[in-house]
Amino acid sequence: MFTQRLKDLRKQAGLTQQEIAQSLQTSRQNYAQWENGKRKPSQETLEKFANYYNVSIDYLTGKSDIKDATAIDEDKLDQAIEKSLGFNGKPATEAEKASMKEALMIYLESLKNSD
């Protein structure tokens, strides 16, 4: 999944392997090995790719289909809220869950916009 996404992102950007390699301060051969799956990138290199293409590491590695690095994964948010307890220590009511989601969305958006 990683190799295909890396190649797709490069092609979508209309860039050559050489151009990306230069931007990331590596050789074209190194970049080609990552793109062809002959070499696995370090965490630091994954972060460079994610920053360069403005995607999440989870998207690059296939753990998520959400491309936008700043997008809020509402499914994960809903799952977390579903496991939450209400103020009385019992499972949260639907109204409490809706209030939690609204508050969290506002908070997460404010974090995203403060960058």
C-alpha positions in Angstrom: 0.0 0.0 0.0 2.8 2.5 0.9 4.6 2.1 -2.4 1.5 2.6 -4.4 0.4 5.6 -2.5 3.9 7.2 -2.7 4.0 6.7 -6.4 0.4 8.0 -6.8 1.2 11.1 -4.8 4.3 11.9 -6.8 2.4 11.5 -10.1 -0.5 13.6 -8.9 2.0 16.3 -8.0 3.4 16.0 -11.6 7.0 15.4 -10.3 9.8 13.1 -11.1 11.6 10.9 -8.6 14.6 13.1 -9.1 12.7 16.3 -8.2 11.3 14.7 -5.1 14.6 13.3 -4.1 16.2 16.7 -4.4 13.5 18.3 -2.3 13.9 15.6 0.4 17.7 15.8 0.2 18.3 12.3 -0.8 19.3 10.5 -4.0 17.0 9.4 -6.7 18.1 5.9 -6.1 17.0 6.0 -2.5 13.7 7.4 -3.5 13.2 4.8 -6.2 13.9 2.0 -3.6 11.2 3.4 -1.3 8.7 3.8 -4.2 9.5 0.3 -5.5 9.3 -1.4 -2.1 12.9 -2.5 -2.0 13.6 -0.4 1.0 11.4 0.6 4.0 11.5 4.2 5.1 12.4 5.2 8.6 9.9 7.0 10.8 11.8 10.3 10.1 11.5 9.6 6.3 7.8 8.8 6.6 7.3 12.2 8.4 9.2 13.9 5.6 6.9 12.3 3.0 3.8 13.1 5.0 4.9 16.8 5.3 5.9 17.0 1.7 2.7 15.7 0.3 0.5 17.2 3.2 -1.0 13.8 4.1 -1.0 11.7 7.3 1.4 8.9 7.9 -1.6 6.7 8.4 -2.7 7.5 4.8 0.8 6.8 3.5 1.0 3.4 5.2 -2.6 2.4 4.3 -4.0 2.6 7.9 -6.4 5.3 6.8 -8.0 6.4 3.5 -8.2 10.0 4.7 -5.7 11.8 2.7 -5.9 15.2 4.3 -3.4 15.4 7.2 -5.6 17.8 9.0 -8.9 16.0 8.5 -10.8 14.9 11.6 -11.6 11.2 11.4 -15.3 11.3 12.5 -15.5 7.5 12.6 -12.8 7.3 15.3 -14.4 10.2 17.1 -17.8 8.5 17.1 -16.2 5.2 18.3 -14.5 7.1 21.2 -17.7 8.9 22.1 -19.7 5.6 22.0 -17.4 4.2 24.7 -17.8 7.3 26.9 -19.6 7.5 30.1 -22.2 10.1 30.9 -21.9 12.5 33.9 -23.6 9.9 36.1 -21.1 7.1 35.4 -23.5 5.3 33.2 -23.4 5.0 29.4 -23.9 8.4 27.8 -27.4 9.1 26.4 -27.8 10.0 22.8 -28.1 13.7 23.7 -24.9 13.6 25.8 -23.1 11.9 22.9 -24.3 14.6 20.5 -23.1 17.3 22.9 -19.7 15.6 23.4 -19.3 15.3 19.6 -20.2 18.9 19.0 -17.8 20.2 21.7 -15.0 17.9 20.5 -15.4 19.0 16.8 -15.2 22.6 17.8 -12.1 21.9 19.9 -10.4 19.9 17.2 -11.2 22.5 14.5 -9.7 25.2 16.8 -6.5 23.2 17.1 -6.4 22.7 13.3 -6.9 26.4 12.7 -4.2 27.5 15.2 -1.4 26.0 13.2 
